[in-house]
Amino acid sequence: MSAQPVHQEDPEDPNEILRGLPKREREEFLRQYRAAAQAARDDITQYAALRRLLHRWSLVAIAANQPGYYEAIEDAKAGTGSYTPLDKALAAERARRAS
């Protein structure tokens, strides 16, 4: 038996992002992707911006599929729901890293 390479999809591939996004996010992703791809095509210095856009949207694809994602956004906009103030979150993270 010979070893076969394991094929993993690139999470920042536009097709993978589109497949992973909920339907309500797809139109906005495509709009932003097309604009960024056009800009990168016209000006090579814009390629880094295209890569950043793909990275951000790959994270959105992961987050948007988590239970309660949209509800948490609405809670944040309304100033309701549970949250940790930034200064406390930073202090907790510093303490965690120090230990």
mmCIF file as gemmi writes it, N, C-alpha and C atoms, coordinates in Angstrom:
data_model
loop_
_atom_site.group_PDB
_atom_site.id
_atom_site.type_symbol
_atom_site.label_atom_id
_atom_site.label_alt_id
_atom_site.label_comp_id
_atom_site.label_asym_id
_atom_site.label_entity_id
_atom_site.label_seq_id
_atom_site.pdbx_PDB_ins_code
_atom_site.Cartn_x
_atom_site.Cartn_y
_atom_site.Cartn_z
_atom_site.occupancy
_atom_site.B_iso_or_equiv
_atom_site.pdbx_formal_charge
_atom_site.auth_seq_id
_atom_site.auth_asym_id
_atom_site.pdbx_PDB_model_num
ATOM 1 N N . MET Axp A 1 ? 0.845 -1.175 0 1 0 ? 1 A 1
ATOM 2 C CA . MET Axp A 1 ? 0 0 0 1 0 ? 1 A 1
ATOM 3 C C . MET Axp A 1 ? 0.891 1.238 0 1 0 ? 1 A 1
ATOM 4 N N . SER Axp A 2 ? 0.657 2.15 -0.897 1 0 ? 2 A 1
ATOM 5 C CA . SER Axp A 2 ? 1.461 3.364 -0.959 1 0 ? 2 A 1
ATOM 6 C C . SER Axp A 2 ? 0.769 4.495 -0.213 1 0 ? 2 A 1
ATOM 7 N N . ALA Axp A 3 ? 1.572 5.402 0.258 1 0 ? 3 A 1
ATOM 8 C CA . ALA Axp A 3 ? 1.027 6.561 0.972 1 0 ? 3 A 1
ATOM 9 C C . ALA Axp A 3 ? 0.395 7.516 -0.022 1 0 ? 3 A 1
ATOM 10 N N . GLN Axp A 4 ? -0.772 7.965 0.299 1 0 ? 4 A 1
ATOM 11 C CA . GLN Axp A 4 ? -1.474 8.927 -0.542 1 0 ? 4 A 1
ATOM 12 C C . GLN Axp A 4 ? -1.439 10.295 0.141 1 0 ? 4 A 1
ATOM 13 N N . PRO Axp A 5 ? -1.191 11.334 -0.613 1 0 ? 5 A 1
ATOM 14 C CA . PRO Axp A 5 ? -1.187 12.661 0.016 1 0 ? 5 A 1
ATOM 15 C C . PRO Axp A 5 ? -2.578 13.011 0.543 1 0 ? 5 A 1
ATOM 16 N N . VAL Axp A 6 ? -2.572 13.67 1.661 1 0 ? 6 A 1
ATOM 17 C CA . VAL Axp A 6 ? -3.828 14.129 2.244 1 0 ? 6 A 1
ATOM 18 C C . VAL Axp A 6 ? -4.146 15.475 1.615 1 0 ? 6 A 1
ATOM 19 N N . HIS Axp A 7 ? -5.311 15.559 1.018 1 0 ? 7 A 1
ATOM 20 C CA . HIS Axp A 7 ? -5.713 16.814 0.371 1 0 ? 7 A 1
ATOM 21 C C . HIS Axp A 7 ? -6.587 17.603 1.318 1 0 ? 7 A 1
ATOM 22 N N . GLN Axp A 8 ? -6.104 18.772 1.693 1 0 ? 8 A 1
ATOM 23 C CA . GLN Axp A 8 ? -6.896 19.64 2.538 1 0 ? 8 A 1
ATOM 24 C C . GLN Axp A 8 ? -7.222 20.901 1.751 1 0 ? 8 A 1
ATOM 25 N N . GLU Axp A 9 ? -8.46 21.32 1.893 1 0 ? 9 A 1
ATOM 26 C CA . GLU Axp A 9 ? -8.871 22.541 1.219 1 0 ? 9 A 1
ATOM 27 C C . GLU Axp A 9 ? -8.255 23.747 1.93 1 0 ? 9 A 1
ATOM 28 N N . ASP Axp A 10 ? -7.957 24.768 1.169 1 0 ? 10 A 1
ATOM 29 C CA . ASP Axp A 10 ? -7.433 26.024 1.72 1 0 ? 10 A 1
ATOM 30 C C . ASP Axp A 10 ? -8.608 26.825 2.254 1 0 ? 10 A 1
ATOM 31 N N . PRO Axp A 11 ? -8.653 27.101 3.561 1 0 ? 11 A 1
ATOM 32 C CA . PRO Axp A 11 ? -9.801 27.824 4.108 1 0 ? 11 A 1
ATOM 33 C C . PRO Axp A 11 ? -9.918 29.254 3.574 1 0 ? 11 A 1
ATOM 34 N N . GLU Axp A 12 ? -8.851 29.766 2.955 1 0 ? 12 A 1
ATOM 35 C CA . GLU Axp A 12 ? -8.896 31.12 2.4 1 0 ? 12 A 1
ATOM 36 C C . GLU Axp A 12 ? -9.138 31.123 0.895 1 0 ? 12 A 1
ATOM 37 N N . ASP Axp A 13 ? -9.449 29.971 0.331 1 0 ? 13 A 1
ATOM 38 C CA . ASP Axp A 13 ? -9.825 29.877 -1.078 1 0 ? 13 A 1
ATOM 39 C C . ASP Axp A 13 ? -11.224 30.476 -1.208 1 0 ? 13 A 1
ATOM 40 N N . PRO Axp A 14 ? -11.429 31.382 -2.155 1 0 ? 14 A 1
ATOM 41 C CA . PRO Axp A 14 ? -12.745 32.017 -2.296 1 0 ? 14 A 1
ATOM 42 C C . PRO Axp A 14 ? -13.894 31.018 -2.434 1 0 ? 14 A 1
ATOM 43 N N . ASN Axp A 15 ? -13.661 29.907 -3.142 1 0 ? 15 A 1
ATOM 44 C CA . ASN Axp A 15 ? -14.716 28.897 -3.279 1 0 ? 15 A 1
ATOM 45 C C . ASN Axp A 15 ? -15.05 28.251 -1.942 1 0 ? 15 A 1
ATOM 46 N N . GLU Axp A 16 ? -14.026 27.983 -1.143 1 0 ? 16 A 1
ATOM 47 C CA . GLU Axp A 16 ? -14.257 27.395 0.177 1 0 ? 16 A 1
ATOM 48 C C . GLU Axp A 16 ? -14.995 28.372 1.094 1 0 ? 16 A 1
ATOM 49 N N . ILE Axp A 17 ? -14.611 29.621 1.025 1 0 ? 17 A 1
ATOM 50 C CA . ILE Axp A 17 ? -15.289 30.637 1.833 1 0 ? 17 A 1
ATOM 51 C C . ILE Axp A 17 ? -16.758 30.704 1.433 1 0 ? 17 A 1
ATOM 52 N N . LEU Axp A 18 ? -17.014 30.789 0.147 1 0 ? 18 A 1
ATOM 53 C CA . LEU Axp A 18 ? -18.388 30.886 -0.337 1 0 ? 18 A 1
ATOM 54 C C . LEU Axp A 18 ? -19.206 29.671 0.084 1 0 ? 18 A 1
ATOM 55 N N . ARG Axp A 19 ? -18.618 28.491 -0.019 1 0 ? 19 A 1
ATOM 56 C CA . ARG Axp A 19 ? -19.304 27.271 0.398 1 0 ? 19 A 1
ATOM 57 C C . ARG Axp A 19 ? -19.623 27.288 1.891 1 0 ? 19 A 1
ATOM 58 N N . GLY Axp A 20 ? -18.72 27.856 2.69 1 0 ? 20 A 1
ATOM 59 C CA . GLY Axp A 20 ? -18.894 27.845 4.135 1 0 ? 20 A 1
ATOM 60 C C . GLY Axp A 20 ? -19.774 28.94 4.689 1 0 ? 20 A 1
ATOM 61 N N . LEU Axp A 21 ? -20.03 29.958 3.9 1 0 ? 21 A 1
ATOM 62 C CA . LEU Axp A 21 ? -20.833 31.083 4.396 1 0 ? 21 A 1
ATOM 63 C C . LEU Axp A 21 ? -22.324 30.77 4.38 1 0 ? 21 A 1
ATOM 64 N N . PRO Axp A 22 ? -23.037 31.24 5.399 1 0 ? 22 A 1
ATOM 65 C CA . PRO Axp A 22 ? -24.498 31.173 5.328 1 0 ? 22 A 1
ATOM 66 C C . PRO Axp A 22 ? -24.974 32.017 4.134 1 0 ? 22 A 1
ATOM 67 N N . LYS Axp A 23 ? -26.112 31.66 3.589 1 0 ? 23 A 1
ATOM 68 C CA . LYS Axp A 23 ? -26.633 32.358 2.402 1 0 ? 23 A 1
ATOM 69 C C . LYS Axp A 23 ? -26.712 33.867 2.595 1 0 ? 23 A 1
ATOM 70 N N . ARG Axp A 24 ? -27.069 34.3 3.787 1 0 ? 24 A 1
ATOM 71 C CA . ARG Axp A 24 ? -27.25 35.738 4.005 1 0 ? 24 A 1
ATOM 72 C C . ARG Axp A 24 ? -25.954 36.533 3.918 1 0 ? 24 A 1
ATOM 73 N N . GLU Axp A 25 ? -24.803 35.867 3.941 1 0 ? 25 A 1
ATOM 74 C CA . GLU Axp A 25 ? -23.502 36.54 3.875 1 0 ? 25 A 1
ATOM 75 C C . GLU Axp A 25 ? -22.889 36.511 2.475 1 0 ? 25 A 1
ATOM 76 N N . ARG Axp A 26 ? -23.375 35.653 1.635 1 0 ? 26 A 1
ATOM 77 C CA . ARG Axp A 26 ? -22.703 35.388 0.354 1 0 ? 26 A 1
ATOM 78 C C . ARG Axp A 26 ? -22.655 36.582 -0.586 1 0 ? 26 A 1
ATOM 79 N N . GLU Axp A 27 ? -23.744 37.302 -0.712 1 0 ? 27 A 1
ATOM 80 C CA . GLU Axp A 27 ? -23.769 38.441 -1.643 1 0 ? 27 A 1
ATOM 81 C C . GLU Axp A 27 ? -22.739 39.498 -1.26 1 0 ? 27 A 1
ATOM 82 N N . GLU Axp A 28 ? -22.648 39.796 0.033 1 0 ? 28 A 1
ATOM 83 C CA . GLU Axp A 28 ? -21.67 40.797 0.489 1 0 ? 28 A 1
ATOM 84 C C . GLU Axp A 28 ? -20.248 40.298 0.287 1 0 ? 28 A 1
ATOM 85 N N . PHE Axp A 29 ? -20.005 39.022 0.556 1 0 ? 29 A 1
ATOM 86 C CA . PHE Axp A 29 ? -18.671 38.47 0.31 1 0 ? 29 A 1
ATOM 87 C C . PHE Axp A 29 ? -18.305 38.62 -1.161 1 0 ? 29 A 1
ATOM 88 N N . LEU Axp A 30 ? -19.2 38.224 -2.04 1 0 ? 30 A 1
ATOM 89 C CA . LEU Axp A 30 ? -18.909 38.305 -3.475 1 0 ? 30 A 1
ATOM 90 C C . LEU Axp A 30 ? -18.671 39.744 -3.921 1 0 ? 30 A 1
ATOM 91 N N . ARG Axp A 31 ? -19.448 40.667 -3.402 1 0 ? 31 A 1
ATOM 92 C CA . ARG Axp A 31 ? -19.255 42.078 -3.753 1 0 ? 31 A 1
ATOM 93 C C . ARG Axp A 31 ? -17.859 42.539 -3.348 1 0 ? 31 A 1
ATOM 94 N N . GLN Axp A 32 ? -17.475 42.27 -2.099 1 0 ? 32 A 1
ATOM 95 C CA . GLN Axp A 32 ? -16.162 42.698 -1.616 1 0 ? 32 A 1
ATOM 96 C C . GLN Axp A 32 ? -15.028 41.956 -2.325 1 0 ? 32 A 1
ATOM 97 N N . TYR Axp A 33 ? -15.222 40.666 -2.552 1 0 ? 33 A 1
ATOM 98 C CA . TYR Axp A 33 ? -14.188 39.878 -3.221 1 0 ? 33 A 1
ATOM 99 C C . TYR Axp A 33 ? -13.951 40.381 -4.643 1 0 ? 33 A 1
ATOM 100 N N . ARG Axp A 34 ? -15.009 40.608 -5.376 1 0 ? 34 A 1
ATOM 101 C CA . ARG Axp A 34 ? -14.859 41.074 -6.762 1 0 ? 34 A 1
ATOM 102 C C . ARG Axp A 34 ? -14.15 42.425 -6.814 1 0 ? 34 A 1
ATOM 103 N N . ALA Axp A 35 ? -14.497 43.325 -5.9 1 0 ? 35 A 1
ATOM 104 C CA . ALA Axp A 35 ? -13.85 44.643 -5.867 1 0 ? 35 A 1
ATOM 105 C C . ALA Axp A 35 ? -12.367 44.503 -5.533 1 0 ? 35 A 1
ATOM 106 N N . ALA Axp A 36 ? -12.046 43.654 -4.55 1 0 ? 36 A 1
ATOM 107 C CA . ALA Axp A 36 ? -10.65 43.481 -4.152 1 0 ? 36 A 1
ATOM 108 C C . ALA Axp A 36 ? -9.848 42.772 -5.236 1 0 ? 36 A 1
ATOM 109 N N . ALA Axp A 37 ? -10.454 41.79 -5.903 1 0 ? 37 A 1
ATOM 110 C CA . ALA Axp A 37 ? -9.767 41.077 -6.983 1 0 ? 37 A 1
ATOM 111 C C . ALA Axp A 37 ? -9.503 42.019 -8.159 1 0 ? 37 A 1
ATOM 112 N N . GLN Axp A 38 ? -10.461 42.856 -8.473 1 0 ? 38 A 1
ATOM 113 C CA . GLN Axp A 38 ? -10.281 43.845 -9.553 1 0 ? 38 A 1
ATOM 114 C C . GLN Axp A 38 ? -9.163 44.815 -9.209 1 0 ? 38 A 1
ATOM 115 N N . ALA Axp A 39 ? -9.157 45.289 -7.955 1 0 ? 39 A 1
ATOM 116 C CA . ALA Axp A 39 ? -8.114 46.222 -7.527 1 0 ? 39 A 1
ATOM 117 C C . ALA Axp A 39 ? -6.738 45.555 -7.61 1 0 ? 39 A 1
ATOM 118 N N . ALA Axp A 40 ? -6.647 44.294 -7.193 1 0 ? 40 A 1
ATOM 119 C CA . ALA Axp A 40 ? -5.368 43.581 -7.246 1 0 ? 40 A 1
ATOM 120 C C . ALA Axp A 40 ? -4.938 43.317 -8.687 1 0 ? 40 A 1
ATOM 121 N N . ARG Axp A 41 ? -5.904 43.08 -9.546 1 0 ? 41 A 1
ATOM 122 C CA . ARG Axp A 41 ? -5.576 42.866 -10.957 1 0 ? 41 A 1
ATOM 123 C C . ARG Axp A 41 ? -5.011 44.142 -11.576 1 0 ? 41 A 1
ATOM 124 N N . ASP Axp A 42 ? -5.589 45.277 -11.177 1 0 ? 42 A 1
ATOM 125 C CA . ASP Axp A 42 ? -5.167 46.554 -11.747 1 0 ? 42 A 1
ATOM 126 C C . ASP Axp A 42 ? -3.902 47.107 -11.109 1 0 ? 42 A 1
ATOM 127 N N . ASP Axp A 43 ? -3.644 46.709 -9.853 1 0 ? 43 A 1
ATOM 128 C CA . ASP Axp A 43 ? -2.486 47.24 -9.119 1 0 ? 43 A 1
ATOM 129 C C . ASP Axp A 43 ? -1.957 46.141 -8.199 1 0 ? 43 A 1
ATOM 130 N N . ILE Axp A 44 ? -0.827 45.582 -8.554 1 0 ? 44 A 1
ATOM 131 C CA . ILE Axp A 44 ? -0.275 44.448 -7.816 1 0 ? 44 A 1
ATOM 132 C C . ILE Axp A 44 ? -0.075 44.751 -6.331 1 0 ? 44 A 1
ATOM 133 N N . THR Axp A 45 ? 0.102 46.008 -5.99 1 0 ? 45 A 1
ATOM 134 C CA . THR Axp A 45 ? 0.286 46.339 -4.569 1 0 ? 45 A 1
ATOM 135 C C . THR Axp A 45 ? -0.983 46.096 -3.762 1 0 ? 45 A 1
ATOM 136 N N . GLN Axp A 46 ? -2.105 45.892 -4.431 1 0 ? 46 A 1
ATOM 137 C CA . GLN Axp A 46 ? -3.369 45.623 -3.748 1 0 ? 46 A 1
ATOM 138 C C . GLN Axp A 46 ? -3.581 44.135 -3.447 1 0 ? 46 A 1
ATOM 139 N N . TYR Axp A 47 ? -2.625 43.306 -3.864 1 0 ? 47 A 1
ATOM 140 C CA . TYR Axp A 47 ? -2.748 41.876 -3.628 1 0 ? 47 A 1
ATOM 141 C C . TYR Axp A 47 ? -2.797 41.552 -2.133 1 0 ? 47 A 1
ATOM 142 N N . ALA Axp A 48 ? -2.015 42.246 -1.335 1 0 ? 48 A 1
ATOM 143 C CA . ALA Axp A 48 ? -2.021 42.008 0.118 1 0 ? 48 A 1
ATOM 144 C C . ALA Axp A 48 ? -3.395 42.312 0.705 1 0 ? 48 A 1
ATOM 145 N N . ALA Axp A 49 ? -4.045 43.345 0.196 1 0 ? 49 A 1
ATOM 146 C CA . ALA Axp A 49 ? -5.388 43.686 0.68 1 0 ? 49 A 1
ATOM 147 C C . ALA Axp A 49 ? -6.378 42.574 0.318 1 0 ? 49 A 1
ATOM 148 N N . LEU Axp A 50 ? -6.223 41.989 -0.848 1 0 ? 50 A 1
ATOM 149 C CA . LEU Axp A 50 ? -7.085 40.871 -1.257 1 0 ? 50 A 1
ATOM 150 C C . LEU Axp A 50 ? -6.881 39.684 -0.32 1 0 ? 50 A 1
ATOM 151 N N . ARG Axp A 51 ? -5.64 39.381 -0.003 1 0 ? 51 A 1
ATOM 152 C CA . ARG Axp A 51 ? -5.355 38.269 0.919 1 0 ? 51 A 1
ATOM 153 C C . ARG Axp A 51 ? -5.942 38.535 2.307 1 0 ? 51 A 1
ATOM 154 N N . ARG Axp A 52 ? -5.838 39.775 2.786 1 0 ? 52 A 1
ATOM 155 C CA . ARG Axp A 52 ? -6.431 40.112 4.096 1 0 ? 52 A 1
ATOM 156 C C . ARG Axp A 52 ? -7.942 39.947 4.058 1 0 ? 52 A 1
ATOM 157 N N . LEU Axp A 53 ? -8.561 40.362 2.966 1 0 ? 53 A 1
ATOM 158 C CA . LEU Axp A 53 ? -10.004 40.221 2.825 1 0 ? 53 A 1
ATOM 159 C C . LEU Axp A 53 ? -10.407 38.749 2.876 1 0 ? 53 A 1
ATOM 160 N N . LEU Axp A 54 ? -9.678 37.903 2.168 1 0 ? 54 A 1
ATOM 161 C CA . LEU Axp A 54 ? -9.981 36.471 2.167 1 0 ? 54 A 1
ATOM 162 C C . LEU Axp A 54 ? -9.789 35.874 3.562 1 0 ? 54 A 1
ATOM 163 N N . HIS Axp A 55 ? -8.765 36.323 4.26 1 0 ? 55 A 1
ATOM 164 C CA . HIS Axp A 55 ? -8.549 35.827 5.62 1 0 ? 55 A 1
ATOM 165 C C . HIS Axp A 55 ? -9.709 36.223 6.531 1 0 ? 55 A 1
ATOM 166 N N . ARG Axp A 56 ? -10.106 37.495 6.47 1 0 ? 56 A 1
ATOM 167 C CA . ARG Axp A 56 ? -11.233 37.959 7.308 1 0 ? 56 A 1
ATOM 168 C C . ARG Axp A 56 ? -12.498 37.169 7.004 1 0 ? 56 A 1
ATOM 169 N N . TRP Axp A 57 ? -12.786 36.978 5.734 1 0 ? 57 A 1
ATOM 170 C CA . TRP Axp A 57 ? -14.009 36.262 5.379 1 0 ? 57 A 1
ATOM 171 C C . TRP Axp A 57 ? -13.929 34.781 5.736 1 0 ? 57 A 1
ATOM 172 N N . SER Axp A 58 ? -12.729 34.203 5.749 1 0 ? 58 A 1
ATOM 173 C CA . SER Axp A 58 ? -12.615 32.807 6.187 1 0 ? 58 A 1
ATOM 174 C C . SER Axp A 58 ? -12.973 32.71 7.663 1 0 ? 58 A 1
ATOM 175 N N . LEU Axp A 59 ? -12.615 33.736 8.437 1 0 ? 59 A 1
ATOM 176 C CA . LEU Axp A 59 ? -12.983 33.758 9.858 1 0 ? 59 A 1
ATOM 177 C C . LEU Axp A 59 ? -14.48 33.983 10.025 1 0 ? 59 A 1
ATOM 178 N N . VAL Axp A 60 ? -15.068 34.813 9.184 1 0 ? 60 A 1
ATOM 179 C CA . VAL Axp A 60 ? -16.524 35.033 9.233 1 0 ? 60 A 1
ATOM 180 C C . VAL Axp A 60 ? -17.246 33.72 8.934 1 0 ? 60 A 1
ATOM 181 N N . ALA Axp A 61 ? -16.741 32.957 7.966 1 0 ? 61 A 1
ATOM 182 C CA . ALA Axp A 61 ? -17.382 31.683 7.622 1 0 ? 61 A 1
ATOM 183 C C . ALA Axp A 61 ? -17.398 30.743 8.82 1 0 ? 61 A 1
ATOM 184 N N . ILE Axp A 62 ? -16.328 30.747 9.596 1 0 ? 62 A 1
ATOM 185 C CA . ILE Axp A 62 ? -16.277 29.913 10.797 1 0 ? 62 A 1
ATOM 186 C C . ILE Axp A 62 ? -17.235 30.459 11.854 1 0 ? 62 A 1
ATOM 187 N N . ALA Axp A 63 ? -17.13 31.745 12.134 1 0 ? 63 A 1
ATOM 188 C CA . ALA Axp A 63 ? -17.927 32.353 13.211 1 0 ? 63 A 1
ATOM 189 C C . ALA Axp A 63 ? -19.42 32.316 12.914 1 0 ? 63 A 1
ATOM 190 N N . ALA Axp A 64 ? -19.791 32.621 11.689 1 0 ? 64 A 1
ATOM 191 C CA . ALA Axp A 64 ? -21.213 32.717 11.345 1 0 ? 64 A 1
ATOM 192 C C . ALA Axp A 64 ? -21.929 31.377 11.447 1 0 ? 64 A 1
ATOM 193 N N . ASN Axp A 65 ? -21.177 30.298 11.452 1 0 ? 65 A 1
ATOM 194 C CA . ASN Axp A 65 ? -21.784 28.977 11.584 1 0 ? 65 A 1
ATOM 195 C C . ASN Axp A 65 ? -21.882 28.502 13.03 1 0 ? 65 A 1
ATOM 196 N N . GLN Axp A 66 ? -21.432 29.339 13.955 1 0 ? 66 A 1
ATOM 197 C CA . GLN Axp A 66 ? -21.527 28.994 15.371 1 0 ? 66 A 1
ATOM 198 C C . GLN Axp A 66 ? -22.923 29.34 15.885 1 0 ? 66 A 1
ATOM 199 N N . PRO Axp A 67 ? -23.489 28.483 16.726 1 0 ? 67 A 1
ATOM 200 C CA . PRO Axp A 67 ? -24.806 28.792 17.295 1 0 ? 67 A 1
ATOM 201 C C . PRO Axp A 67 ? -24.775 30.117 18.054 1 0 ? 67 A 1
ATOM 202 N N . GLY Axp A 68 ? -25.768 30.941 17.82 1 0 ? 68 A 1
ATOM 203 C CA . GLY Axp A 68 ? -25.896 32.205 18.534 1 0 ? 68 A 1
ATOM 204 C C . GLY Axp A 68 ? -25.094 33.362 17.959 1 0 ? 68 A 1
ATOM 205 N N . TYR Axp A 69 ? -24.435 33.161 16.833 1 0 ? 69 A 1
ATOM 206 C CA . TYR Axp A 69 ? -23.593 34.203 16.244 1 0 ? 69 A 1
ATOM 207 C C . TYR Axp A 69 ? -24.381 35.489 15.953 1 0 ? 69 A 1
ATOM 208 N N . TYR Axp A 70 ? -25.468 35.358 15.226 1 0 ? 70 A 1
ATOM 209 C CA . TYR Axp A 70 ? -26.23 36.551 14.846 1 0 ? 70 A 1
ATOM 210 C C . TYR Axp A 70 ? -26.911 37.185 16.055 1 0 ? 70 A 1
ATOM 211 N N . GLU Axp A 71 ? -27.329 36.362 16.982 1 0 ? 71 A 1
ATOM 212 C CA . GLU Axp A 71 ? -27.942 36.888 18.205 1 0 ? 71 A 1
ATOM 213 C C . GLU Axp A 71 ? -26.919 37.69 19.007 1 0 ? 71 A 1
ATOM 214 N N . ALA Axp A 72 ? -25.692 37.203 19.073 1 0 ? 72 A 1
ATOM 215 C CA . ALA Axp A 72 ? -24.642 37.916 19.803 1 0 ? 72 A 1
ATOM 216 C C . ALA Axp A 72 ? -24.351 39.263 19.155 1 0 ? 72 A 1
ATOM 217 N N . ILE Axp A 73 ? -24.383 39.323 17.841 1 0 ? 73 A 1
ATOM 218 C CA . ILE Axp A 73 ? -24.173 40.597 17.144 1 0 ? 73 A 1
ATOM 219 C C . ILE Axp A 73 ? -25.288 41.571 17.494 1 0 ? 73 A 1
ATOM 220 N N . GLU Axp A 74 ? -26.519 41.094 17.455 1 0 ? 74 A 1
ATOM 221 C CA . GLU Axp A 74 ? -27.653 41.964 17.793 1 0 ? 74 A 1
ATOM 222 C C . GLU Axp A 74 ? -27.573 42.434 19.243 1 0 ? 74 A 1
ATOM 223 N N . ASP Axp A 75 ? -27.194 41.537 20.156 1 0 ? 75 A 1
ATOM 224 C CA . ASP Axp A 75 ? -27.027 41.923 21.552 1 0 ? 75 A 1
ATOM 225 C C . ASP Axp A 75 ? -25.956 42.997 21.696 1 0 ? 75 A 1
ATOM 226 N N . ALA Axp A 76 ? -24.856 42.834 20.992 1 0 ? 76 A 1
ATOM 227 C CA . ALA Axp A 76 ? -23.775 43.817 21.066 1 0 ? 76 A 1
ATOM 228 C C . ALA Axp A 76 ? -24.233 45.175 20.537 1 0 ? 76 A 1
ATOM 229 N N . LYS Axp A 77 ? -24.961 45.165 19.441 1 0 ? 77 A 1
ATOM 230 C CA . LYS Axp A 77 ? -25.467 46.422 18.878 1 0 ? 77 A 1
ATOM 231 C C . LYS Axp A 77 ? -26.43 47.107 19.836 1 0 ? 77 A 1
ATOM 232 N N . ALA Axp A 78 ? -27.213 46.299 20.558 1 0 ? 78 A 1
ATOM 233 C CA . ALA Axp A 78 ? -28.203 46.846 21.481 1 0 ? 78 A 1
ATOM 234 C C . ALA Axp A 78 ? -27.603 47.148 22.856 1 0 ? 78 A 1
ATOM 235 N N . GLY Axp A 79 ? -26.361 46.73 23.069 1 0 ? 79 A 1
ATOM 236 C CA . GLY Axp A 79 ? -25.735 46.946 24.367 1 0 ? 79 A 1
ATOM 237 C C . GLY Axp A 79 ? -26.287 46.026 25.438 1 0 ? 79 A 1
ATOM 238 N N . THR Axp A 80 ? -26.804 44.887 25.025 1 0 ? 80 A 1
ATOM 239 C CA . THR Axp A 80 ? -27.355 43.919 25.972 1 0 ? 80 A 1
ATOM 240 C C . THR Axp A 80 ? -26.546 42.632 25.905 1 0 ? 80 A 1
ATOM 241 N N . GLY Axp A 81 ? -26.941 41.654 26.687 1 0 ? 81 A 1
ATOM 242 C CA . GLY Axp A 81 ? -26.259 40.371 26.668 1 0 ? 81 A 1
ATOM 243 C C . GLY Axp A 81 ? -25.059 40.383 27.598 1 0 ? 81 A 1
ATOM 244 N N . SER Axp A 82 ? -24.418 39.246 27.678 1 0 ? 82 A 1
ATOM 245 C CA . SER Axp A 82 ? -23.257 39.155 28.558 1 0 ? 82 A 1
ATOM 246 C C . SER Axp A 82 ? -22.004 39.58 27.798 1 0 ? 82 A 1
ATOM 247 N N . TYR Axp A 83 ? -21.121 40.226 28.5 1 0 ? 83 A 1
ATOM 248 C CA . TYR Axp A 83 ? -19.872 40.66 27.901 1 0 ? 83 A 1
ATOM 249 C C . TYR Axp A 83 ? -18.846 40.85 29.005 1 0 ? 83 A 1
ATOM 250 N N . THR Axp A 84 ? -17.601 40.925 28.599 1 0 ? 84 A 1
ATOM 251 C CA . THR Axp A 84 ? -16.507 41.223 29.514 1 0 ? 84 A 1
ATOM 252 C C . THR Axp A 84 ? -15.881 42.52 29.048 1 0 ? 84 A 1
ATOM 253 N N . PRO Axp A 85 ? -15.772 43.502 29.932 1 0 ? 85 A 1
ATOM 254 C CA . PRO Axp A 85 ? -15.125 44.759 29.533 1 0 ? 85 A 1
ATOM 255 C C . PRO Axp A 85 ? -13.695 44.483 29.038 1 0 ? 85 A 1
ATOM 256 N N . LEU Axp A 86 ? -13.253 45.262 28.081 1 0 ? 86 A 1
ATOM 257 C CA . LEU Axp A 86 ? -11.962 45.038 27.449 1 0 ? 86 A 1
ATOM 258 C C . LEU Axp A 86 ? -10.829 45.027 28.466 1 0 ? 86 A 1
ATOM 259 N N . ASP Axp A 87 ? -10.831 45.96 29.406 1 0 ? 87 A 1
ATOM 260 C CA . ASP Axp A 87 ? -9.727 46.003 30.362 1 0 ? 87 A 1
ATOM 261 C C . ASP Axp A 87 ? -9.658 44.726 31.198 1 0 ? 87 A 1
ATOM 262 N N . LYS Axp A 88 ? -10.801 44.166 31.562 1 0 ? 88 A 1
ATOM 263 C CA . LYS Axp A 88 ? -10.809 42.914 32.321 1 0 ? 88 A 1
ATOM 264 C C . LYS Axp A 88 ? -10.386 41.733 31.455 1 0 ? 88 A 1
ATOM 265 N N . ALA Axp A 89 ? -10.812 41.725 30.209 1 0 ? 89 A 1
ATOM 266 C CA . ALA Axp A 89 ? -10.417 40.645 29.301 1 0 ? 89 A 1
ATOM 267 C C . ALA Axp A 89 ? -8.912 40.675 29.068 1 0 ? 89 A 1
ATOM 268 N N . LEU Axp A 90 ? -8.352 41.863 28.888 1 0 ? 90 A 1
ATOM 269 C CA . LEU Axp A 90 ? -6.907 41.979 28.687 1 0 ? 90 A 1
ATOM 270 C C . LEU Axp A 90 ? -6.142 41.549 29.931 1 0 ? 90 A 1
ATOM 271 N N . ALA Axp A 91 ? -6.62 41.969 31.105 1 0 ? 91 A 1
ATOM 272 C CA . ALA Axp A 91 ? -5.959 41.579 32.351 1 0 ? 91 A 1
ATOM 273 C C . ALA Axp A 91 ? -5.992 40.066 32.528 1 0 ? 91 A 1
ATOM 274 N N . ALA Axp A 92 ? -7.107 39.446 32.229 1 0 ? 92 A 1
ATOM 275 C CA . ALA Axp A 92 ? -7.221 37.996 32.348 1 0 ? 92 A 1
ATOM 276 C C . ALA Axp A 92 ? -6.28 37.292 31.368 1 0 ? 92 A 1
ATOM 277 N N . GLU Axp A 93 ? -6.176 37.811 30.162 1 0 ? 93 A 1
ATOM 278 C CA . GLU Axp A 93 ? -5.291 37.206 29.17 1 0 ? 93 A 1
ATOM 279 C C . GLU Axp A 93 ? -3.833 37.366 29.582 1 0 ? 93 A 1
ATOM 280 N N . ARG Axp A 94 ? -3.477 38.535 30.1 1 0 ? 94 A 1
ATOM 281 C CA . ARG Axp A 94 ? -2.089 38.737 30.576 1 0 ? 94 A 1
ATOM 282 C C . ARG Axp A 94 ? -1.771 37.776 31.719 1 0 ? 94 A 1
ATOM 283 N N . ALA Axp A 95 ? -2.702 37.61 32.623 1 0 ? 95 A 1
ATOM 284 C CA . ALA Axp A 95 ? -2.493 36.691 33.756 1 0 ? 95 A 1
ATOM 285 C C . ALA Axp A 95 ? -2.351 35.262 33.263 1 0 ? 95 A 1
ATOM 286 N N . ARG Axp A 96 ? -3.161 34.886 32.284 1 0 ? 96 A 1
ATOM 287 C CA . ARG Axp A 96 ? -3.08 33.533 31.728 1 0 ? 96 A 1
ATOM 288 C C . ARG Axp A 96 ? -1.723 33.292 31.088 1 0 ? 96 A 1
ATOM 289 N N . ARG Axp A 97 ? -1.237 34.276 30.353 1 0 ? 97 A 1
ATOM 290 C CA . ARG Axp A 97 ? 0.056 34.128 29.674 1 0 ? 97 A 1
ATOM 291 C C . ARG Axp A 97 ? 1.215 34.132 30.646 1 0 ? 97 A 1
ATOM 292 N N . ALA Axp A 98 ? 1.067 34.835 31.764 1 0 ? 98 A 1
ATOM 293 C CA . ALA Axp A 98 ? 2.135 34.907 32.754 1 0 ? 98 A 1
ATOM 294 C C . ALA Axp A 98 ? 2.265 33.623 33.548 1 0 ? 98 A 1
ATOM 295 N N . SER Axp A 99 ? 1.211 32.836 33.613 1 0 ? 99 A 1
ATOM 296 C CA . SER Axp A 99 ? 1.263 31.611 34.439 1 0 ? 99 A 1
ATOM 297 C C . SER Axp A 99 ? 1.81 30.42 33.705 1 0 ? 99 A 1
